[in-house]
Amino acid sequence: MSEKQEQMDWSAWFSTYGMLTAERILARFNIHLPPGELSTAAHDPRSVYFQLLRVPLKNVFNGIILQQAHDYQIYSQKLFIDYLLSGEDTKDKDQPGGIVREDLEQQRTGLIEMGERFQVLETSHQILIAESQATLIALSKDFSSLLKTATDDPGAIVNKLASYVERSEAINIDLRSYRREFYDAILKVTALLELLPDYRTDLQKQAENRETLAFDAQIGEK
């Protein structure tokens, strides 16, 4: 990622999550800055504070996208729960809607498999949080030494955290992909259910379920 793109992304994230999130992150390292100084330092890639905040904020950002993907996953599962409870899936294949029911079963199987892969990614995300936080805490324990390192060799801290940044960005790409895939699954399943001649959607329950999807699904998209 170019420095210009990094700064653009950082500004967007900082604006979204605000000073409070940055303050809480630095507080974990026993670092406390006045709001004005924090705002300036957090936007300067040359600042040691920027480097300390960079990976944690990426992880926070990824956590939001992960939750959105999870909400889509849960919604799609609820569609199938209602469908299965209706008994529609037990009908003979020769009855009206047989082909649609076969397509729904393929979608259900695919959703289960996708959920298993998504869980693996979620675990990778949690591992990255734990590992990067441990490294950052270790770095910040001797803050005077950290500041000296940042002054004498600005690239040292960047290099030490580079692998975490790369992993975070890779996870971000995968999370956004799953968010789209779960959303597409919702569209496909909904369209198939509407093709069943005897199936009726509970509109009230549908409206209640959709309340959990009231978020900006474009977060993180370039």
Buried (B, 14 or more C-beta within 10 A) or exposed (E): EEEEEBBEBBEEBBEBBEBEBBBEBBEEBEBEBEEEEBBBBBBEEEBBBBBBBBBBBBBBBBBBBBEBBBBBBBBBBBBBEBBEEBEBBEBEEEEEBEEBBEBBEEBBEEBEEBBEEBEEBBEBBEEBBEBBBEBBEEBBEEBEEBEEBBEEEBEEBBEBBEBBBEBBEEBBEBBBEBBBBBBEBBEBBBEBBEEBEEBEBEEEEBEEBEEBBEEEBEBBEE
